[in-house]
Amino acid sequence: MDRRRLVPRTDAVLADPRLVEAGGRLGRQVVKAAVAAAQDRARQGEIGPDDVADAAVAALPTRAASLRPVVNATGVLIHTNLGRAPLSAAAVEAMTAAAGPADVEFDLATGARARRGRNAAEALAAAVPAAADVHVVNNNAAALVLVATALATGREILISRGELVEIGDGFRIPDLLASTGARLREVGTTNRTSARDYADAVGPATGFVLKVHPSNFRIEGFTGAAEVPELTGLGVPVVVDIGSGLLAREPLLPAEPDATTMIGSGADLVTASGDKLLGGPQAGLLLGRADLVERCRRHPLARALRVDKLTLAALEATLRGPVPPVSQALHADPAVLVRRAAALARRLAGVGVDARDVPSTAAVGGGGAPGVRLPSAAVSLPERLAVPLRTGDPPVVGRVEHARLLLDLRTVPPEHDGDVERAVLAAAEVRG
Ligand SMILES: *Cc1c(COP(=O)(O)O)cnc(C)c1O
């Protein structure tokens, strides 16, 4: 008999209550595709005609978007490939609340239009009282483009040869600035630049002096750089790209610049990222002199760089709310990390997994503080578990060192230890 004639019709399968429900959650196209694939399998004889609905249900994705939440056990606090800063629960909740219609540009009391992003801007201004004004754009690169466009198109930006930084993925700050029509005027040398070098280069064509924090590399040896206080008397604005987004001094990262200190030492404008050490959503922060911030905010380009309401909500909650995960990881007590690693390794070893707890060294990552080593603890596993852990559910990403897979707990929130344990058991094919 022709097997194909027994394969149930599409509308009959789609009427299965589980698939109706999934259609509402995931979209009809996704469900139809799963049904078509299951019908194909039945035509091939891989499954029986009565199993088509079950097979379609089993093949459905769990979410409408395929981006998957991952456990970061790399020990790299700000992992660019894993989406940089994980948001706090408060920030996630704020984004969910803002997802529908929200008063993003609307004053509920008067019914009139209100300034977009005022709540996030107020929170940022409150966090950095030294800044006379603030503005938020899409990311730090956008903040730099906006400043360069508003203050230096057709003019010169003075920058040290030691600060011509490649941010990552082939993007370079000098190229970004030049793309605005500003001319870069390099001063000093790779290893040493003095205040005199800047002073000699300042002229009528100077738009501003730019200091860029070398956030992802270090040069050592015979080095020297002019600091902000030495550059404030040149008669042109001093703009400082601090990179990481620290708003105030962080004692654990003494070499990392922060917005408050920079403005206090005379910077006219500071730019920073929202999703590095600040621990918030992708955003670019502009802080400093009111007239300069206003010129940036009023520039037509500002409209193309503005952030959406979800970012505004998450940024405000990050600034006003509980300590975000990046700061928690940075400040985690090493003794507690050692205890967590020991407990996890003991439970895994107890069911036959080749697991042991080992000391580890975590890092801030591309987001800042190069060379800073944070004492940590890890669970050491056979290297062959790396792939099944990465492709498991949830995916767990560790790092391989000396032919062992290390799961560094500094970047794993304590409440995820159970997930890590279950993931390892599944990867090692041990019944939990
Ligand atoms: C990360 C970084 C940037 C780029 O920031 P984005 O927010 O990713 O655009 C620019 N400058 C410095 C110094 C950085 O560290």
Ligand as a Chemical Component Dictionary entry (heavy atoms), coordinates in Angstrom:
data_LIG
# 
_chem_comp.id                   LIG 
_chem_comp.type                 NON-POLYMER 
_chem_comp.pdbx_formal_charge   0 
_chem_comp.three_letter_code    LIG 
# 
loop_
_chem_comp_atom.comp_id 
_chem_comp_atom.atom_id 
_chem_comp_atom.alt_atom_id 
_chem_comp_atom.type_symbol 
_chem_comp_atom.charge 
_chem_comp_atom.model_Cartn_x 
_chem_comp_atom.model_Cartn_y 
_chem_comp_atom.model_Cartn_z 
_chem_comp_atom.pdbx_ordinal 
LIG C1 C1 C 0 35.036 49.206 24.085 1  
LIG C2 C2 C 0 35.627 50.497 23.730 2  
LIG C3 C3 C 0 35.088 51.272 22.699 3  
LIG C4 C4 C 0 33.906 50.806 21.898 4  
LIG O1 O1 O 0 32.773 50.823 22.685 5  
LIG P1 P1 P 0 31.376 50.235 22.146 6  
LIG O2 O2 O 0 30.422 50.538 23.257 7  
LIG O3 O3 O 0 31.604 48.797 21.913 8  
LIG O4 O4 O 0 31.050 50.957 20.897 9  
LIG C5 C5 C 0 35.650 52.480 22.429 10 
LIG N1 N1 N 0 36.712 52.925 23.132 11 
LIG C6 C6 C 0 37.266 52.205 24.124 12 
LIG C7 C7 C 0 38.438 52.761 24.856 13 
LIG C8 C8 C 0 36.738 50.976 24.456 14 
LIG O5 O5 O 0 37.275 50.271 25.467 15 
# 
loop_
_chem_comp_bond.comp_id 
_chem_comp_bond.atom_id_1 
_chem_comp_bond.atom_id_2 
_chem_comp_bond.value_order 
_chem_comp_bond.pdbx_ordinal 
LIG C1 C2 SING 1  
LIG C2 C3 SING 2  
LIG C2 C8 DOUB 3  
LIG C3 C4 SING 4  
LIG C3 C5 DOUB 5  
LIG C4 O1 SING 6  
LIG O1 P1 SING 7  
LIG P1 O2 DOUB 8  
LIG P1 O3 SING 9  
LIG P1 O4 SING 10 
LIG C5 N1 SING 11 
LIG N1 C6 DOUB 12 
LIG C6 C7 SING 13 
LIG C6 C8 SING 14 
LIG C8 O5 SING 15 
# 
